[in-house]
């Protein structure tokens, strides 16, 4: 009779340990984000490459997750391209971004949430102008 009670107790302990392990794993897995999903990091990475190899176009391998209502400023990325009189211009399809960014602007206002690849090309002149395209746009 005592052996049966002990087996039940072991089963209950195993269940509690399994639930605790599951809770820990869910906490770890819940904190994982898609690599490269942050637009700021992807824009910085692509700008660094394009500025180093001026004249070449670089396209991100992963898509960035843009959130409606957020604005990205060229000024916040200028340190990547040496600051000074160098410029960054944003290009984005109408409907995804507000119309000010459709033809090239130093502000990228996001109108709708979406995922898109980012392409960047820096001109070879001095001062340098870098063009950042969101999604399927043609850069100058």
C-alpha positions in Angstrom: 0.0 0.0 0.0 2.8 2.4 0.8 4.5 1.8 -2.6 1.4 2.9 -4.5 1.2 6.2 -2.6 4.9 6.8 -3.3 4.4 6.3 -7.1 1.6 8.8 -7.1 3.8 11.3 -5.3 6.6 10.8 -7.8 4.2 11.4 -10.7 2.9 14.6 -9.1 6.5 15.9 -8.6 7.3 15.1 -12.2 4.3 17.0 -13.4 5.2 20.1 -11.3 8.8 20.0 -12.6 7.5 19.6 -16.2 5.2 22.6 -15.8 8.1 24.7 -14.3 10.4 23.7 -17.2 7.7 24.6 -19.7 7.2 28.0 -18.0 10.9 28.7 -18.3 11.0 27.7 -22.0 8.0 29.8 -22.9 9.7 32.8 -21.3 12.8 32.3 -23.3 11.0 31.6 -26.6 8.6 34.5 -26.1 11.5 36.9 -25.9 13.0 35.8 -29.3 12.5 38.2 -32.1 13.0 37.7 -35.8 16.7 38.6 -36.6 16.9 41.8 -38.4 13.2 42.8 -38.0 14.1 46.2 -36.5 14.1 48.8 -39.3 16.6 51.0 -37.5 19.3 48.3 -37.4 18.7 47.1 -40.9 18.9 50.7 -42.3 22.1 51.3 -40.3 23.7 48.1 -41.6 22.8 48.8 -45.2 23.9 52.4 -45.0 27.3 51.4 -43.6 27.8 49.0 -46.5 26.6 51.4 -49.2 28.7 54.2 -47.8 31.8 52.0 -47.8 31.2 50.9 -51.3 29.7 54.0 -52.9 27.9 53.5 -56.2 26.8 50.0 -55.3 23.2 49.1 -54.2 22.7 46.9 -51.2 19.5 45.1 -50.4 18.7 43.6 -47.0 18.4 39.8 -46.8 15.6 40.0 -44.2 12.5 42.1 -44.1 12.1 44.9 -41.6 8.8 45.2 -39.7 7.6 48.8 -39.9 4.9 50.1 -37.5 2.3 52.6 -38.4 2.8 56.1 -36.9 6.6 55.9 -36.5 8.8 58.4 -38.2 12.5 57.8 -39.1 14.7 60.8 -39.5 17.7 61.0 -41.7 19.5 63.0 -39.0 19.4 59.9 -36.7 21.4 57.9 -39.3 23.9 60.5 -40.4 26.6 59.3 -38.0 26.8 56.1 -40.1 27.8 58.1 -43.2 30.2 60.5 -41.6 27.8 63.2 -40.7 28.7 66.7 -41.9 27.1 67.8 -45.2 26.4 64.2 -46.3 22.6 63.5 -46.9 20.2 60.7 -46.6 17.0 60.6 -48.7 14.2 58.1 -48.1 12.0 56.5 -50.8 8.9 54.5 -50.1 5.8 53.4 -52.1 2.7 55.5 -51.7 0.2 53.9 -49.4 2.9 52.4 -47.1 4.5 55.7 -46.2 3.0 59.2 -46.2 3.5 60.9 -49.5 6.4 63.1 -48.3 8.7 60.0 -48.6 7.6 58.9 -52.0 10.0 61.1 -54.0 12.8 61.4 -51.5 12.8 63.2 -48.2 14.8 63.3 -45.0 11.9 62.0 -43.0 10.3 58.6 -43.4 6.8 58.7 -41.9 5.2 55.3 -41.8 1.5 55.3 -42.6 0.6 51.6 -42.4 2.3 48.6 -40.7 4.1 46.4 -43.1 7.2 44.2 -43.7 9.6 45.1 -46.5 13.3 44.8 -47.6 15.5 47.8 -47.5 17.8 48.9 -50.3 20.5 51.5 -50.1 22.7 53.2 -52.6 25.2 56.0 -51.9 26.5 58.3 -54.6 30.2 58.7 -55.2 30.3 62.5 -55.1 31.3 64.8 -52.2 29.2 65.5 -50.2 27.7 62.1 -50.4 23.9 61.5 -50.8 22.6 58.1 -49.8 19.3 56.9 -51.0 17.3 54.5 -48.8 14.5 52.6 -50.5 11.7 50.8 -48.7 10.2 47.8 -50.5 9.9 47.8 -54.2 11.1 51.3 -55.2 13.6 52.4 -57.8 16.5 54.4 -56.4 18.1 57.3 -58.3 
